[in-house]
Structure formats: C-alpha cells, structure tokens
Amino acid sequence: MSYNLNLLAMGIENLLTYMVSALFFVMTPGMDTVFVLNKSIGQGRKSGVYATLGVNTGVLTHTFLAAIGVSVLLSKSVLAFSIIKYAGACYLIYAGYLKLKNNIGVLSENTEKEQAVSSKNDFWSGFITNSLNPKVALFFLAFFPQFVTPSQIDNPIPYLLLGFTYAVIGIVWYLILTLFASEFSEKIRSNPKTGIWIGRVSGLVFILMGLKIALSN
C-alpha cells in the first residue's frame, strides 16, 4: 500500500502495467533491434553492448525532450518532424554506404586503440540512430501520459522516471539479444568470406532502414 502511495506521490500510476507494456514494445522487432543484432552478429559482443548502450541513451534523450515538451512541438510541426526525420535517414544511408564502400565484415585482430575507437563509434551510431528517429519521440508522447497521474501531467519528473525505467528494460533485453547473437559472430570470424558478405548485407540493411524512415509519413 505504501509502495503505491509513494508512486502516486511521484506522479506515476500502474507501474507494473507500464513495465509489462514497455517490455512488450521493446521486444517487438524494430529498427533498434535490427541495429543491435547487426552489430552483435557482424562485429561481436562488445560492439553489441556499446550499440545497446547507445540506443538506450537515445531513449533517455527522447525522455528528456518529452519531459520538457519538445515532443509536443514535433507532433504539431511538420517542418520540425521532417528535419529530424530526414537527418536520421541521411545518417543511416551514409552509414550503410560506408559499410559497402569499405567492405567491412567483422573485426579483425585490431589493436586496443582501434577497438576503443570502434566501440565509441558503435555507441554513437546507436545514439544518433535512435535520437534522430522522431517516431520514438511521438511514441513516448502518446505512451507516457497514460501512466502519469492527472494532477502531475505537467510535471517532468514522472516522465523522466518512466523513461529511465524504459531504458533499463531496453538495456536488459538488448543485452540478452547481444549474448545470443554474438555466438554467431565467433563462427563468422573463422570464415573471412562470410564476414565480407555480412558487411555487405549490413550496409544494405542500414540503407533500407534509412529509406524506410525517409519515405514514412
């Protein structure tokens, strides 16, 4: 009873229902899932982990924007929505082009410095991919208020707490995917030709994801 009262005091109601719903949405295959799997299978567990952290840092960015009301602007301004949408699409298409151009399949025996740079790139790629997807912002704008008490609907704190919870659920789920998907990476490493084809497919997937965003309403 006291637990529910504490949640209500923070402006949140039906937290358990929210967590189950959030888990359902996170588990539903989408752009973030494809991105994390792509990194995990193509480049190994470490890349998958950093991609997971990047994607969910992007979730926190959308949470912050929803809390301060920027998401409302996106939902009402066609221009603002289009700018972010096309920026995200261009980034994904460019990332896919680089993969095809460089023909990178899986990581070779790189130096520690090169691996550190690659890990940072995986993080920032995940962050930018998620942050520049305006549909995520609009989803949060529609989803979060259902679990905020009416008296706290203008308070940013409940949105931040719900967003943090969503990110934690996302991290756990994508790390599980990374763990299983990275097992394929070990087999791919032993066959360079397979790695090259994985790199090509990854590039095409990125380009298709970018085109999907660009052509969406």
C-alpha positions in Angstrom: 0.0 0.0 0.0 2.8 2.4 1.0 4.6 1.5 -2.2 1.6 2.5 -4.3 1.3 5.7 -2.4 5.0 6.5 -3.0 4.5 6.0 -6.7 1.4 8.2 -6.7 3.4 10.9 -4.9 6.0 10.8 -7.7 3.1 11.1 -10.2 3.2 7.6 -11.5 0.3 5.1 -11.5 0.0 1.4 -12.7 3.8 1.0 -12.8 3.6 -2.8 -13.2 1.3 -2.5 -16.2 3.7 0.1 -17.6 6.7 -2.2 -17.2 4.9 -5.1 -18.9 3.7 -2.8 -21.8 7.2 -1.4 -22.1 8.8 -4.9 -22.2 6.3 -5.8 -25.0 7.2 -2.8 -27.0 10.9 -3.3 -26.5 10.7 -6.9 -27.6 8.7 -6.1 -30.7 11.3 -6.2 -33.6 12.0 -2.7 -34.9 14.9 -0.5 -36.0 16.7 -0.7 -32.7 16.5 -4.5 -32.6 17.9 -4.7 -36.2 20.7 -2.3 -35.3 21.8 -4.1 -32.2 21.6 -7.5 -33.9 23.6 -6.2 -36.9 26.4 -5.0 -34.6 26.4 -8.2 -32.5 26.5 -10.6 -35.3 28.7 -8.6 -37.6 31.3 -7.3 -35.1 30.9 -9.3 -31.9 29.6 -9.0 -28.4 31.5 -5.8 -27.4 30.0 -3.9 -30.4 26.6 -5.2 -29.5 27.0 -4.0 -25.9 28.1 -0.5 -26.9 25.3 -0.3 -29.5 22.8 -1.3 -26.8 24.1 1.5 -24.5 24.0 4.0 -27.4 20.4 3.1 -28.4 19.1 3.4 -24.8 21.0 6.7 -24.2 18.9 7.9 -27.2 15.8 6.7 -25.3 16.8 9.0 -22.4 17.2 11.8 -24.9 13.7 11.4 -26.1 12.5 11.1 -22.5 14.1 14.4 -21.6 12.6 16.0 -24.7 9.2 14.6 -23.8 9.6 15.9 -20.2 10.3 19.5 -21.3 7.7 19.5 -24.1 9.8 19.4 -27.2 8.0 16.3 -28.4 4.8 18.3 -28.4 6.5 20.6 -30.9 7.4 17.6 -33.1 3.8 16.4 -33.1 2.5 19.8 -34.2 5.2 21.0 -36.6 5.5 19.2 -39.9 8.8 21.1 -40.6 10.4 20.1 -37.3 9.4 16.5 -37.7 10.6 16.4 -41.3 14.0 17.9 -40.4 14.7 15.3 -37.8 13.3 12.5 -39.9 15.5 13.3 -43.0 18.6 13.9 -40.8 18.1 10.4 -39.3 17.5 8.9 -42.7 20.6 10.5 -44.2 22.8 9.3 -41.4 21.6 5.7 -41.8 22.1 5.8 -45.6 25.5 7.3 -45.2 26.5 4.6 -42.6 25.3 1.9 -45.0 27.3 3.4 -47.8 30.4 3.4 -45.7 30.0 -0.2 -44.9 29.5 -1.1 -48.6 32.4 1.1 -49.6 34.9 -0.2 -47.0 33.6 -3.8 -47.3 34.0 -4.4 -43.6 32.6 -7.7 -42.4 33.8 -8.4 -38.9 36.5 -7.0 -36.7 40.0 -8.4 -37.3 42.7 -8.6 -34.7 42.8 -4.9 -34.2 45.0 -3.0 -31.7 43.4 -2.0 -28.4 43.3 1.7 -29.7 41.4 0.7 -32.8 39.0 -1.4 -30.8 38.4 1.5 -28.4 37.6 3.8 -31.4 35.3 1.2 -32.9 33.4 0.8 -29.6 32.9 4.6 -29.4 31.6 4.6 -32.9 29.2 1.8 -32.1 27.9 3.8 -29.1 27.4 7.0 -31.1 25.9 5.2 -34.0 23.2 3.7 -31.7 22.7 7.0 -30.0 22.3 9.0 -33.2 20.1 6.3 -34.9 17.6 6.4 -32.0 17.8 10.1 -31.3 17.1 11.1 -34.9 14.0 8.9 -35.1 11.1 11.3 -34.5 8.6 8.4 -34.3 10.2 7.4 -30.9 9.5 10.9 -29.6 5.9 10.7 -30.7 5.5 7.2 -29.2 6.7 8.4 -25.8 4.4 11.4 -26.1 1.4 9.1 -26.5 2.6 6.3 -24.2 3.9 8.0 -21.0 0.9 10.2 -20.1 -1.3 7.1 -19.7 0.8 6.2 -16.6 1.1 9.7 -15.1 -1.5 10.9 -12.6 -3.7 13.7 -13.9 -2.5 16.1 -11.3 1.1 15.6 -12.3 0.6 15.7 -16.1 2.7 18.9 -16.4 5.4 17.7 -14.1 8.6 16.5 -15.9 9.7 14.1 -13.0 7.2 11.3 -13.8 8.3 11.3 -17.5 11.9 11.1 -16.5 11.3 8.2 -14.2 9.2 6.3 -16.8 11.8 7.0 -19.4 14.6 5.7 -17.2 12.6 2.6 -16.5 12.0 2.1 -20.2 15.8 2.4 -20.9 16.7 -0.1 -18.2 14.2 -2.6 -19.6 15.7 -2.0 -23.1 19.3 -2.5 -21.9 18.4 -5.8 -20.3 16.6 -7.1 -23.3 19.2 -6.0 -25.9 22.0 -7.4 -23.8 20.2 -10.8 -23.9 19.9 -10.5 -27.7 23.6 -9.5 -27.9 24.6 -12.5 -25.8 22.9 -15.0 -28.2 23.7 -13.1 -31.4 27.4 -12.7 -30.7 27.7 -16.5 -30.7 27.3 -16.4 -34.5 30.0 -13.8 -34.6 32.6 -16.3 -33.4 31.7 -18.6 -36.2 31.8 -15.8 -38.8 35.3 -14.7 -37.6 36.6 -18.1 -38.7 35.4 -17.5 -42.3 36.6 -14.2 -43.8 34.3 -14.5 -46.9 31.3 -14.9 -44.7 32.4 -11.7 -42.8 32.6 -9.8 -46.1 29.1 -10.8 -47.0 27.8 -9.9 -43.6 29.3 -6.5 -44.1 27.6 -6.0 -47.4 24.2 -7.2 -46.0 24.7 -4.8 -43.0 25.3 -1.9 -45.4 22.2 -2.7 -47.4 20.1 -3.1 -44.2 21.3 0.4 -43.0 20.4 1.9 -46.3 16.9 0.3 -46.4 16.3 1.5 -42.8 17.2 5.0 -43.9 14.9 4.8 -46.9 12.1 3.5 -44.7 12.4 6.5 -42.4 12.7 8.9 -45.3 9.5 7.6 -47.0 7.4 7.2 -43.9 4.6 9.7 -43.2 
